[in-house]
């Protein structure tokens, strides 16, 4: 049996990578590149789009087409790529800052348009690259470099946001559940319309060390305890759900994507 | 189809110019006084197999045209003051990534929301210096509906030739004015397409050295795999923070404007050769200056006009030549600080008689306003 390694998409000579020990980005990247291979993606037909931050460094490791954008604007750039050339595989990698903090507006509207992209969001609950400040997904009360007395704000639920905005496919997983993560990424890539996979990720260097989880394994264990398969989650009472992330496939719809709806506009305009 | 005269609004003419140049992707966010460009594109693009996208804001509009251009489709957006301010960050990305695209800025009165429906020429310094970092940005400024068409075609040609964003710096007056223009037939006006890579795809360097400073540009989906980055990058497009590399990249990215300077910097003169009084203008104010010059000529004063079709890079040579010959230079412009006058003074020196005529209340500058300076 052949085993997908994703090697054909990985740049030579870039390992070891830049991410900290215990970080989830490497696990996620490996899963993605293997999915590319399983789905038979050609490097020439694939565009990796990144934002800014730890996850935003990811394009430097791949040998597909790539666009490393400004902070928060990856989805807006990717929308232009996909709308202009529908036969490309456009995969957007963002952190919690890119996706729903500075880039929240683009996230909402990319999902609303149901543009045929796959967005992979590493949510590590803080801004890692700049030294561990709170982001839009940091819990209320969490300690970060800009919330020494506890974060006064509440966290956004990325998957819920994608669901109400109209994404076709929404899933969540963690590096602890790596096989599930790989399967969900493959499914997200295969689906038409806007697909989101949120990857809850350890950040032992910053978020972890500020919140009594200095080791990567501490944060992995914490993620394991804080997550629950979505079917089980839905059977629980609101009190039992508190502080728990449902994982797995959360939304699975087949609404027409932007290209399909724009084709209808084109047909009307040309009278065909 | 024969050439035919069309009574067009400036905004419509800019949209038509873009389509003539081969633009097939428009992304924008409606804003007065540029909205007719979006409206025109929303009607025409689907008929031509092109794409009209209405984005969530101007940040996204600029981002989307960058993405579309890198996918190989000529792309543009149109906006006005507040929207143009929002585009600055991704204009920087287009400059860093050397992405051909066109941004039409129909200038209106500010600051902020300001006089939202009134004209101004107060974005000139924002166009030049609105972003962080060392860079050039070409800006062309139309003074008539005919120029709205022709300069938009030219903006695309320069964008494609130099792998760079180009701004069409219009204003509310020319954008909403209607004039009869002749739309050229296809092929009648040169349309330039970006130079694509050739040879071994594995050896392709999207940011490598080139004789004129402009490396060939691939497109997403091509066998020539292209890595484009907002971060400092080496010739291959991958991150490279080395100081020597950074120095080379910034120097090359700026050098292409020097290599192509003669093709970029365009001026037009009206009886400027013997002018004792020279009006240096751009955009619609050129028309008032021409009327003022005619009035002066009728009364025996040798007056002329130097119109800067290209506002940036600044036409230092022409300003020095004609301004150096004149006894008095007058710079009429619709802004408070004399943004263009400052540049003219920089060229002509402290001893020169450079006078300013400014309006900042959303009202047009009239020939009479200009004559008061003499």
Interface residues (C-beta under 8 A of the other chain):
Chain A: X11 X43 X44 X45 X47 X49 X52 X57 X59 X60 X63 X64 X65 X66 X67 X68 X69 X70 X73 X76 X77 X78 X79 X80 X81 X82 X83 X84 X85 X87 X88 X105 X106 X108 X109 X262 X265 X266 X268 X269 X270
Chain B: X25 X27 X43 X46 X47 X49 X51 X53 X55 X56 X57 X59 X60 X63 X64 X65 X66 X67 X68 X69 X70 X71 X72 X73 X75 X89 X90 X92 X93 X97 X219 X220 X221 X222 X223 X225 X226 X227 X228 X229 X230 X231 X237 X238 X239
